[in-house]
Amino acid sequence: MSITWGSVSGWWVPACLVLGLLYAWLMYRQPVALAKAARYGLFALRAVVVTLLGLLLVSPLIKSVSYQPQKPVILIAQDNSQSIKLFKNGGSSLSDGWGEALKKQLGDGYEVHWFNFDKNMHDGLSSAYNGKQTDISSALHQLNDRFVNRNIGALILATDGLYNLGTDPQYEARDIKTSIYTIALGDTTPRRDLLIGNINYNKTTYLGNDFEVDILAEAYQSKSETMRLTVAEDGRQISSQSIAVTSAAFKKVLPLKLNADKKGVRKFTVSLAPVKNELSVQNNTETFYIEVLDARQKILLLYDGPHPDISVIKQSVESNRNFEIKANLMADLASLNINDYSMAMLYQLSTSSYGKVQNILTGKMPLWIFSGAQADMPAFNRAQKAVNANAGRDDTQEVFAELMPAFTGFTLSDSTQNKIGKLPPLLAAYGAYEAQPNATVLLKQKIGSVPTTYPLMAFTDEGGRRTAVLTAEGLWRWQLAEYREYGNHHAMEELFSQSVQYLTANANRQRFRVYPSKNVFDEGENVLLNAELYNDALELVNTPDVRIALKSSEGKNYSFLVTRSGQSYQLNAGTLPVGDYRYSATVKNGKQQYTANGQLTVKQLNLETRQSTANHRLLKTIAERSGGQMLLPSQIGRLAELIRKNENVKTVMEEDKHYSDMISLKWIFALLIILLSTEWFMRKREGEI
């Protein structure tokens, strides 16, 4: 324990001592009845008491230091995925209770924690081996985060080295500053297996068009065999071919040309016929869906002069294969037939240009109007009824986008919502902006860090005609920033695709639509279906009840009453057994009855069967780089000895410094009471009281 003065001068100590001596001298210089020894004793007691009281008034900090031993922490992370159980031999598995046995061998000088992992990490060890996905890097990252600032002595990683989620675990292992001992599970013996490695295809095509599908077929330990591949459309075989396997590790991309002869969502199944003694047939079949459309919707983009935003808008909208953009200068308007297009976009037009497109502004075509630093603001205000801008063209201001959670016209993914708030500012004409009463706002302007009520992007729906307004320019900044940070343009593409789909939805719209969030769901994933109902004015309504019946290919039926969500409906059917399902939805709006049908697939999650040969080389590399060692399950008995001999695995003393005011020390008050009581009794005995 020591005194730390901080902002208080250390010269107060002799000052307090002088004060104590002076006070005691003044008090005991006169009495002559006291014996010399008693007088000196009382003098000393009073001097000490006053000195302590002076120090309490000054109140310096008292530093106390304590040392706590920290045992080395031993972490055990065991792979609990299916590949361990599927591809093991007699000497490549762990015995039950091996973790407890290791803890007993290490003794009380170590703190042992157990975990098992597959897609996620869980407490304790498990011998179920039922995980359908493996993410080794995530498990290492979570352990490193959970035990940060702890004395981690060693990490024991028991796995076969096979992973199908996350990044290469070698990179995550480098961040763990301790020895890693790997236990090599699984079997390194290659097995005979055929599988569909990957399918590349476009999710949409057009009626009557040919489209190409690339299928990656793989075969292992099957040299001289013949693979037979078949493709079926909605259960009807449309293609087959035989492929000779020419090597022990055979891979071949098979391009297939198919024809879109029916409108709607078509289901395709690709299968490889099993061969004798094949390890697993679960990975021999894959299913995918393609939506066959009548034709692409054409969109006209008009502008007065070149601007980098033009190409950004075109690329973002055309990322959805349902749309095709024609970008034209206003000078070429006379050569265009407006009736060929189902939507128009007007980018920062001048007053004279707005005068040339009155037939577009007064018609029924969906419209998207862009404003910015170059736009004519009075003409912009007259052209639309979503936003009123009290701004000029002389000054500009940078505005960030703030997403409005109350917007229900369409839904953006969580990833896109997070990205939009982090994108750089756009450039808007300086002034005040006001959303009209009939407008719904998707994005508001945020100036610096201050949110405003000014709309950045808003929509209106009048008489079945939808209009969008964007009040700033600089979309090229968003595109560059998103690619720099995330390596893609997914947020921009989703924002524009969803907006254009919303604007054009009134054209040839079905009154009742039901569609799954995707056509193929993984086993264990919640099945989501969306429904939309439109009244005679083509407005979204969700007053009537919607019922959906799901029927599996085995004949099992599931019935649901759909939940209302915003202005539409959404059904979370939960997890369903693996198989193919057809759905039928019904709703009655007034006297009119509507139905909608479709299909979806819940596929078996067979990622764990795609690799059968354990990757012990990865485990050896991780162990050696960290100063650890790779062991086989039969060598686990050596593990405790290796850890004890590792000089880096040792108990450390943790220093705990604590600062407190001197006045908070209770023993000082006890000392003062004792000193004052002693002085009082001595004076009482000597007759001074």
C-alpha positions in Angstrom: 0.0 0.0 0.0 1.3 3.4 -0.9 0.1 7.1 -1.1 -0.4 8.7 -4.5 -0.8 12.5 -4.3 -2.2 13.1 -7.8 -3.0 16.8 -8.0 -2.2 17.3 -4.2 1.3 18.4 -3.3 3.4 15.9 -1.2 4.6 18.9 0.9 1.3 18.6 2.9 2.8 15.7 4.9 5.4 17.8 6.7 2.9 20.6 7.0 0.4 18.3 8.7 3.1 16.9 11.0 4.2 20.5 12.0 0.5 21.3 12.6 0.2 18.2 14.9 3.4 19.0 16.8 2.4 22.7 17.2 -1.1 21.8 18.4 0.3 19.3 20.9 2.9 21.8 22.2 0.3 24.5 22.7 -1.9 22.0 24.6 0.7 20.5 26.9 3.3 23.2 27.4 1.6 24.7 30.6 0.5 21.8 32.9 3.1 21.3 35.7 1.1 18.7 37.6 1.8 16.0 35.0 4.7 13.7 35.3 7.4 14.2 32.6 6.7 10.7 31.0 2.9 11.2 31.0 3.3 14.7 29.5 5.5 13.4 26.7 3.1 10.5 26.1 0.0 12.8 25.9 2.0 15.1 23.7 2.8 12.3 21.2 -0.8 11.0 21.2 -2.2 14.5 20.4 0.4 15.2 17.7 -0.4 11.9 15.9 -4.1 12.5 16.1 -3.9 16.1 14.7 -1.5 15.0 12.0 -3.9 12.2 10.9 -6.8 14.6 10.9 -4.8 17.1 8.7 -4.0 14.3 6.2 -7.7 13.3 6.1 -8.6 16.9 5.2 -5.9 16.9 2.4 -7.3 13.4 1.3 -4.5 11.9 -0.8 -5.2 8.7 -2.8 -4.1 5.4 -1.3 -2.9 2.9 -3.9 -3.3 -0.8 -2.9 -1.9 -3.6 -5.1 -3.0 -7.2 -4.9 -1.9 -10.2 -6.9 -4.3 -13.0 -8.0 -3.0 -16.2 -9.6 -4.6 -17.1 -12.9 -4.6 -20.7 -13.9 -3.9 -21.5 -17.5 -7.2 -22.0 -19.4 -7.4 -25.1 -21.6 -10.1 -24.8 -24.3 -11.5 -27.9 -26.0 -13.5 -27.4 -29.3 -14.9 -30.6 -30.8 -16.4 -30.9 -34.3 -20.0 -32.2 -34.0 -20.8 -32.3 -37.7 -22.2 -35.3 -39.7 -19.0 -35.9 -41.6 -17.3 -37.2 -38.5 -19.8 -40.0 -38.1 -20.3 -40.7 -41.9 -16.6 -41.0 -42.7 -14.8 -42.5 -39.8 -12.9 -45.7 -39.3 -12.1 -47.6 -36.2 -9.1 -45.6 -35.2 -10.3 -42.1 -36.1 -13.0 -41.4 -33.5 -13.1 -40.2 -30.0 -14.2 -42.2 -27.0 -17.0 -40.9 -24.7 -15.7 -38.9 -21.7 -12.3 -38.1 -23.2 -12.6 -34.5 -22.1 -13.3 -35.4 -18.5 -10.4 -37.8 -18.6 -8.1 -35.1 -19.9 -9.2 -32.7 -17.2 -8.5 -35.3 -14.5 -5.0 -36.0 -16.0 -4.2 -32.2 -16.0 -5.2 -31.8 -12.3 -6.3 -28.7 -10.4 -3.7 -26.5 -11.8 -5.6 -25.9 -15.0 -9.1 -24.5 -15.9 -10.7 -26.6 -18.6 -13.7 -25.5 -20.8 -15.5 -27.7 -23.3 -17.3 -26.7 -26.5 -18.7 -28.4 -29.6 -19.4 -26.8 -32.9 -21.0 -27.3 -36.3 -22.6 -24.2 -38.0 -22.6 -22.6 -34.5 -20.7 -23.2 -31.3 -22.4 -24.8 -28.3 -21.3 -25.5 -24.7 -20.1 -28.9 -23.7 -18.9 -31.9 -25.7 -21.2 -34.1 -27.8 -21.0 -37.4 -29.5 -24.2 -37.0 -31.6 -22.4 -35.8 -34.7 -25.6 -34.4 -36.2 -24.5 -31.0 -37.4 -25.4 -30.4 -41.1 -22.8 -27.6 -41.7 -19.3 -26.9 -40.4 -17.7 -23.5 -39.7 -14.3 -24.0 -38.1 -13.2 -20.4 -38.4 -16.4 -19.1 -36.7 -15.8 -21.4 -33.7 -12.2 -20.2 -33.4 -13.3 -16.6 -33.6 -15.9 -17.0 -30.9 -13.5 -18.7 -28.6 -11.0 -15.9 -29.1 -13.6 -13.3 -28.3 -15.1 -15.1 -25.3 -11.8 -15.6 -23.6 -10.1 -12.3 -24.5 -7.7 -11.1 -21.7 -7.7 -14.5 -20.1 -4.7 -16.7 -19.6 -5.3 -19.1 -22.5 -2.8 -21.9 -22.1 -3.8 -24.1 -25.0 -6.6 -24.8 -27.5 -7.5 -28.4 -28.4 -9.2 -28.6 -31.7 -10.8 -32.0 -32.5 -12.0 -32.1 -36.1 -11.6 -33.8 -39.5 -10.5 -30.5 -41.1 -13.5 -30.3 -43.4 -15.6 -27.1 -43.5 -18.3 -25.8 -45.8 -19.0 -22.4 -44.2 -16.8 -19.5 -43.3 -13.3 -18.7 -44.3 -10.1 -20.8 -44.2 -9.5 -21.5 -40.4 -5.8 -21.0 -40.8 -6.3 -17.2 -40.9 -8.5 -17.2 -37.8 -6.0 -19.5 -36.0 -3.2 -16.9 -36.5 -5.1 -14.5 -34.2 -5.2 -17.0 -31.3 -2.0 -16.3 -29.4 -1.5 -19.7 -27.8 -0.5 -23.3 -28.7 -3.1 -25.2 -30.7 -3.2 -29.0 -30.4 -5.3 -30.6 -33.2 -6.8 -34.0 -32.9 -7.2 -35.5 -36.4 -10.6 -37.1 -36.8 -12.1 -38.7 -39.8 -10.6 -40.9 -42.5 -8.1 -39.8 -45.1 -8.9 -42.8 -47.3 -10.5 -41.7 -50.6 -14.0 -43.2 -51.2 -16.0 -43.9 -54.3 -18.6 -41.1 -54.8 -20.5 -39.3 -57.5 -21.9 -35.9 -56.9 -23.4 -32.7 -58.5 -20.8 -30.1 -57.5 -22.5 -26.9 -58.7 -25.2 -25.7 -61.2 -24.9 -22.3 -62.9 -28.0 -20.8 -64.4 -30.0 -17.6 -64.8 -33.1 -17.5 -62.6 -35.3 -15.9 -65.3 -35.6 -16.4 -69.0 -38.2 -15.6 -71.7 -40.9 -17.7 -73.3 -39.6 -19.4 -76.5 -35.9 -18.7 -75.7 -33.2 -21.2 -75.4 -31.1 -21.0 -72.2 -28.0 -22.7 -71.0 -27.3 -24.5 -67.7 -23.8 -25.5 -66.7 -23.6 -28.5 -64.5 -20.4 -29.5 -62.6 -20.3 -33.3 -62.3 -17.7 -34.9 -60.0 -16.6 -38.5 -59.6 -14.0 -39.9 -57.1 -12.4 -43.3 -57.1 -14.6 -44.3 -60.0 -12.2 -44.5 -62.9 -13.5 -46.5 -65.9 -17.1 -46.1 -64.7 -19.7 -44.3 -66.7 -21.8 -41.5 -65.2 -25.4 -41.2 -66.4 -26.8 -37.7 -66.0 -30.5 -36.9 -66.5 -32.4 -33.7 -66.4 -36.2 -33.5 -65.7 -38.6 -30.6 -66.0 -41.5 -30.8 -63.6 -41.0 -34.6 -63.4 -40.6 -35.2 -67.2 -37.2 -36.2 -68.4 -36.0 -33.8 -71.1 -32.3 -34.6 -71.4 -29.8 -37.4 -70.6 -26.2 -38.2 -71.4 -23.4 -40.6 -70.4 -20.0 -39.4 -69.3 -16.9 -41.6 -69.1 -14.9 -41.2 -65.9 -11.2 -41.0 -66.9 -9.4 -40.3 -63.6 -9.6 -41.0 -59.8 -10.6 -37.4 -59.1 -12.8 -36.5 -62.1 -14.5 -33.2 -62.7 -16.3 -32.0 -65.8 -18.6 -29.0 -66.6 -21.5 -30.1 -68.7 -23.2 -27.3 -70.7 -26.9 -28.1 -71.4 -29.1 -26.0 -73.8 -32.8 -26.1 -72.8 -35.9 -24.4 -74.2 -38.4 -22.3 -72.3 -41.6 -23.6 -73.8 -44.0 -22.9 -70.9 -44.7 -19.7 -69.0 -44.3 -19.7 -65.2 -42.0 -21.1 -62.6 -40.5 -24.3 -63.9 -38.8 -26.9 -61.7 -35.7 -28.8 -63.0 -34.1 -31.8 -61.3 -30.6 -32.9 -62.2 -29.6 -36.5 -61.2 -26.6 -38.8 -61.5 -27.4 -42.5 -61.4 -25.6 -44.3 -58.5 -22.7 -46.6 -59.2 -21.8 -49.8 -57.3 -20.3 -49.3 -53.8 -20.9 -45.6 -53.9 -20.3 -43.9 -50.5 -23.4 -41.6 -50.5 -26.2 -41.0 -53.0 -27.5 -37.9 -51.1 -25.4 -35.6 -53.2 -26.4 -37.2 -56.6 -29.5 -34.9 -57.1 -30.0 -31.2 -57.2 -33.1 -29.1 -57.9 -33.4 -25.6 -59.3 -36.2 -23.3 -60.5 -36.3 -20.9 -63.5 -39.1 -18.4 -64.0 -40.2 -18.1 -67.6 -41.5 -14.7 -68.5 -43.5 -13.4 -71.5 -41.1 -10.5 -72.3 -38.9 -8.0 -70.6 -40.4 -4.6 -69.7 -38.9 -1.7 -71.5 -38.0 1.5 -69.6 -37.2 4.9 -71.2 -34.6 7.0 -69.4 -34.5 10.6 -70.7 -31.8 13.2 -69.8 -30.5 16.6 -71.1 -26.8 15.9 -70.9 -24.3 13.3 -69.9 -23.9 12.4 -66.2 -22.2 9.5 -64.5 -25.5 8.7 -62.7 -27.1 7.6 -66.0 -24.9 4.5 -66.4 -25.4 3.7 -62.7 -29.2 3.8 -63.0 -29.0 1.7 -66.2 -26.7 -1.0 -64.6 -28.7 -1.1 -61.4 -32.1 -1.6 -63.0 -30.9 -4.1 -65.6 -29.4 -6.3 -62.9 -33.0 -7.5 -62.8 -33.5 -9.4 -66.0 -37.1 -8.4 -66.2 -36.2 -4.9 -67.2 -34.4 -3.3 -70.1 -33.5 0.4 -70.2 -33.2 2.6 -73.2 -31.2 5.8 -72.3 -31.7 8.7 -74.6 -30.9 12.4 -74.8 -33.9 14.7 -75.0 -32.6 15.8 -78.4 -33.5 12.4 -79.8 -37.0 12.3 -78.3 -38.7 12.8 -81.7 -37.3 9.5 -83.0 -38.8 7.4 -80.1 -42.2 5.8 -79.9 -43.3 6.3 -76.3 -45.9 3.6 -76.6 -43.1 1.0 -76.8 -42.2 1.6 -73.1 -43.9 0.6 -69.9 -42.2 3.2 -67.7 -40.3 6.5 -68.0 -37.4 8.0 -66.0 -36.7 11.7 -66.3 -33.2 12.7 -65.1 -32.7 16.4 -64.1 -34.7 17.9 -67.0 -34.8 21.6 -67.8 -38.0 23.6 -68.1 -38.1 23.3 -71.9 -37.5 19.5 -71.7 -40.4 19.1 -69.2 -42.5 20.9 -71.8 -41.6 18.3 -74.4 -42.7 15.3 -72.3 -46.2 16.5 -71.3 -47.7 13.4 -72.8 -45.6 11.3 -70.4 -46.4 13.5 -67.4 -50.2 13.5 -68.0 -50.4 9.9 -69.1 -50.8 6.6 -67.1 -47.2 5.4 -67.5 -45.3 4.8 -64.2 -42.8 7.6 -63.7 -39.5 8.2 -61.8 -38.3 11.8 -61.7 -34.8 12.7 -60.6 -33.8 16.0 -59.2 -30.4 17.4 -58.2 -28.0 20.3 -58.4 -28.7 20.7 -62.2 -32.5 20.4 -62.2 -35.0 23.1 -62.8 -36.8 23.1 -59.4 -40.0 25.0 -60.3 -40.5 22.7 -63.3 -39.7 19.7 -61.1 -42.4 20.7 -58.6 -45.0 21.1 -61.4 -44.1 17.7 -62.9 -45.0 15.5 -59.8 -47.1 15.6 -56.7 -44.8 13.7 -54.2 -42.4 16.4 -53.1 -42.5 20.2 -53.0 -38.9 21.7 -53.1 -38.3 25.3 -52.1 -34.8 25.3 -53.5 -32.7 27.0 -56.2 -29.8 25.9 -58.4 -27.1 28.3 -57.1 -26.2 26.4 -53.9 -26.0 22.8 -53.1 -25.7 20.6 -49.9 -24.6 17.1 -49.2 -27.3 14.8 -47.8 -27.0 11.3 -46.4 -29.8 8.8 -46.8 -31.9 7.7 -43.7 -34.2 4.7 -44.2 -37.8 5.1 -43.0 -38.9 1.9 -41.2 -42.6 2.8 -41.6 -42.4 2.4 -45.4 -44.5 -0.6 -46.5 -44.5 -0.4 -50.3 -41.8 -3.1 -50.5 -39.2 -4.6 -48.3 -35.4 -4.3 -48.5 -33.2 -6.9 -47.0 -31.4 -6.3 -43.7 -28.1 -6.2 -45.6 -29.2 -3.5 -47.9 -30.8 -1.4 -45.1 -27.5 -1.5 -43.2 -25.5 -0.5 -46.2 -27.7 2.4 -47.2 -27.1 4.1 -43.9 -23.3 3.9 -44.4 -23.1 5.2 -48.0 -21.6 8.6 -48.8 -23.7 11.7 -49.2 -25.6 12.7 -52.4 -25.8 16.2 -53.7 -29.1 18.1 -53.5 -30.1 21.7 -54.3 -29.9 23.8 -51.2 -33.3 24.5 -49.7 -36.3 23.1 -47.9 -38.2 20.0 -49.1 -41.6 18.8 -48.0 -43.4 15.5 -48.7 -46.9 16.0 -50.0 -49.8 14.4 -47.9 -50.4 11.6 -50.5 -46.7 10.6 -50.6 -45.0 7.8 -48.8 -41.3 8.3 -48.0 -38.7 5.6 -48.3 -35.6 7.7 -47.6 -35.2 11.0 -45.8 -32.3 13.5 -46.0 -29.8 13.6 -43.1 -27.6 16.7 -43.3 -24.3 15.8 -41.5 -25.4 13.9 -38.4 -28.7 15.8 -38.1 -31.8 13.9 -39.3 -34.4 16.1 -41.1 -38.0 15.7 -42.3 -36.9 16.4 -45.9 -37.7 13.5 -48.3 -34.9 12.1 -50.3 -36.9 9.4 -52.1 -40.7 9.3 -52.1 -43.6 7.5 -53.9 -47.1 8.4 -54.8 -50.0 6.2 -56.1 -52.8 8.1 -57.8 -55.5 6.4 -59.8 -53.4 3.3 -60.3 -50.4 5.3 -61.5 -47.3 5.2 -59.4 -44.6 7.9 -59.4 -41.2 8.0 -57.6 -39.0 11.0 -56.8 -35.3 11.2 -55.9 -34.3 14.7 -54.8 -30.5 14.4 -55.1 -27.8 13.3 -57.6 -24.5 11.5 -57.1 -25.6 7.9 -57.3 -22.2 7.1 -58.8 -20.7 7.8 -55.3 -22.9 5.1 -53.9 -22.0 2.5 -56.5 -18.2 3.1 -56.1 -18.4 3.2 -52.2 -20.4 0.0 -52.1 -18.0 -1.9 -54.3 -15.0 -0.5 -52.4 -16.4 -1.7 -49.0 -18.2 -4.9 -50.0 -16.9 -5.9 -53.4 -20.4 -5.9 -55.0 -23.4 -3.6 -55.9 -26.1 -5.7 -54.3 -27.6 -2.8 -52.2 -27.9 -0.5 -55.3 -29.2 -3.3 -57.4 -31.8 -4.3 -54.9 -32.9 -0.7 -54.2 -33.5 0.1 -57.9 -34.9 -3.4 -58.8 -37.4 -3.2 -55.9 -38.4 0.4 -56.7 -38.9 -0.3 -60.4 -40.9 -3.5 -59.7 -43.1 -1.5 -57.3 -43.6 1.3 -59.9 -44.5 -1.1 -62.7 -46.5 -3.6 -60.7 -49.9 -2.0 -61.8 -49.3 -2.9 -65.4 -51.0 -6.2 -66.2 -51.2 -6.9 -62.5 -52.8 -10.0 -61.1 -55.3 -9.1 -58.4 -54.0 -11.9 -56.2 -50.3 -13.0 -56.1 -48.7 -15.6 -53.8 -45.0 -16.3 -54.1 -42.3 -17.9 -51.9 -39.3 -15.9 -50.7 -37.3 -18.4 -52.7 -38.1 -21.6 -54.6 -35.6 -23.9 -52.9 -35.3 -23.9 -49.1 -32.6 -25.8 -47.2 -33.5 -28.4 -44.7 -34.2 -26.8 -41.3 -34.9 -23.4 -42.8 -38.2 -21.6 -42.2 -40.4 -21.6 -45.3 -41.7 -18.1 -46.1 -44.5 -17.2 -48.5 -45.7 -13.7 -49.4 -49.2 -12.7 -50.7 -50.6 -9.5 -52.3 -54.2 -8.7 -52.9 -55.3 -5.7 -55.0 -58.7 -4.0 -55.1 -60.5 -2.6 -58.2 -58.4 0.6 -57.9 -55.3 -1.6 -57.9 -54.5 -0.7 -54.3 -53.0 -3.1 -51.9 -55.5 -4.4 -49.3 -55.2 -7.0 -46.6 -58.7 -7.0 -45.0 -59.9 -10.4 -46.2 -58.5 -13.6 -44.8 -56.0 -15.5 -46.9 -55.6 -19.3 -46.5 -52.8 -21.4 -47.9 -52.8 -25.1 -48.2 -49.4 -26.9 -48.7 -49.3 -30.5 -50.0 -46.2 -32.6 -50.0 -45.3 -35.1 -52.8 -46.1 -37.8 -50.2 -49.6 -36.5 -49.9 -49.4 -34.8 -46.5 -51.4 -31.6 -46.2 -50.6 -28.4 -44.2 -53.2 -25.6 -43.8 -52.4 -22.1 -42.7 -54.2 -18.8 -42.1 -51.8 -16.2 -43.4 -50.6 -13.3 -41.1 -51.1 -9.7 -42.2 -47.9 -7.8 -42.7 -48.0 -4.1 -43.6 -50.4 -3.8 -46.5 -49.9 -7.3 -47.7 -49.6 -10.8 -46.2 -46.7 -13.1 -45.1 -46.7 -16.7 -44.0 -44.0 -18.3 -41.9 -44.7 -22.0 -42.4 -41.8 -23.0 -40.1 -39.5 -25.9 -41.0 -41.0 -28.6 -43.2 -39.8 -32.1 -44.0 -37.5 -32.6 -47.0 -39.5 -32.9 -50.2 -41.4 -31.1 -53.0 -44.5 -29.1 -52.1 -47.4 -27.5 -54.1 -49.3 -24.7 -52.6 -52.8 -23.3 -53.2 -54.0 -20.0 -51.8 -57.5 -18.7 -51.7 -59.1 -15.3 -50.7 -62.5 -13.8 -51.2 -62.7 -10.0 -51.7 -66.3 -8.9 -51.8 -68.1 -11.3 -54.2 -64.9 -12.1 -56.1 -63.0 -15.3 -55.3 -59.3 -15.5 -56.1 -56.8 -18.4 -56.2 -53.1 -18.7 -56.7 -50.9 -21.8 -57.0 -47.2 -22.6 -57.1 -44.5 -25.0 -56.0 -41.4 -25.1 -53.8 -38.8 -27.6 -52.7 -37.2 -28.3 -49.3 -33.9 -29.9 -50.1 -31.8 -32.1 -47.9 -28.8 -30.2 -46.6 -26.1 -32.6 -47.8 -23.0 -30.3 -47.6 -21.4 -32.7 -45.1 -21.5 -35.5 -47.7 -19.7 -33.5 -50.4 -16.3 -34.2 -48.9 -15.4 -37.6 -47.6 -11.6 -37.4 -47.3 -10.4 -35.7 -44.0 -8.1 -32.8 -44.4 -5.3 -33.6 -41.9 -2.8 -31.5 -43.7 -4.8 -28.4 -42.6 -4.8 -29.5 -39.0 -1.0 -30.2 -39.1 -0.4 -26.7 -40.5 -2.5 -25.0 -37.8 -0.9 -26.9 -35.0 2.7 -26.4 -36.1 2.3 -22.7 -36.8 1.0 -22.1 -33.3 3.7 -24.2 -31.5 1.4 -27.1 -30.9 1.2 -30.6 -32.3 -1.3 -32.7 -34.3 -2.4 -36.0 -32.6 -4.5 -38.9 -33.6 -7.3 -40.0 -31.4 -5.2 -43.0 -30.2 -2.6 -40.5 -29.0 -4.9 -38.5 -26.7 -3.2 -40.0 -23.7 -0.1 -37.9 -24.5 -2.0 -34.7 -24.6 -1.8 -33.9 -20.8 1.9 -34.5 -20.7 2.5 -32.3 -23.8 0.6 -29.4 -22.2 2.4 -29.7 -18.9 5.8 -29.7 -20.6 4.9 -26.6 -22.7 6.7 -23.7 -21.1 4.2 -21.2 -22.4 1.4 -22.9 -20.5 1.8 -21.6 -16.9 0.0 -19.8 -14.1 0.4 -16.1 -14.2 -0.1 -13.5 -11.5 -2.6 -10.8 -12.2 -1.8 -7.4 -10.7 -4.8 -5.6 -9.4 -4.3 -1.9 -8.6 -6.9 -0.1 -6.6 -7.0 3.6 -5.7 -9.2 5.0 -2.9 -9.4 8.2 -0.9 -7.6 8.1 2.4 -10.9 9.1 4.2 -12.5 5.8 2.9 -10.0 3.7 5.0 -12.0 2.6 8.1 -9.0 1.4 10.1 -7.8 5.1 10.3 -11.0 6.0 12.1 -10.5 3.1 14.4 -6.9 4.2 15.1 -8.1 7.8 15.8 -10.7 6.5 18.3 -8.1 4.3 20.1 -5.6 7.2 20.2 -8.2 9.7 21.5 -9.5 7.2 24.0 -6.0 6.4 25.3 -5.3 10.1 25.7 -8.6 10.6 27.6 -7.9 7.8 30.0 -4.4 9.0 30.7 -5.6 12.5 31.4 -8.4 11.1 33.6 -5.9 9.1 35.6 -3.6 12.1 36.0 -6.5 14.3 37.2 -6.5 16.6 34.2 -10.2 16.0 33.6 
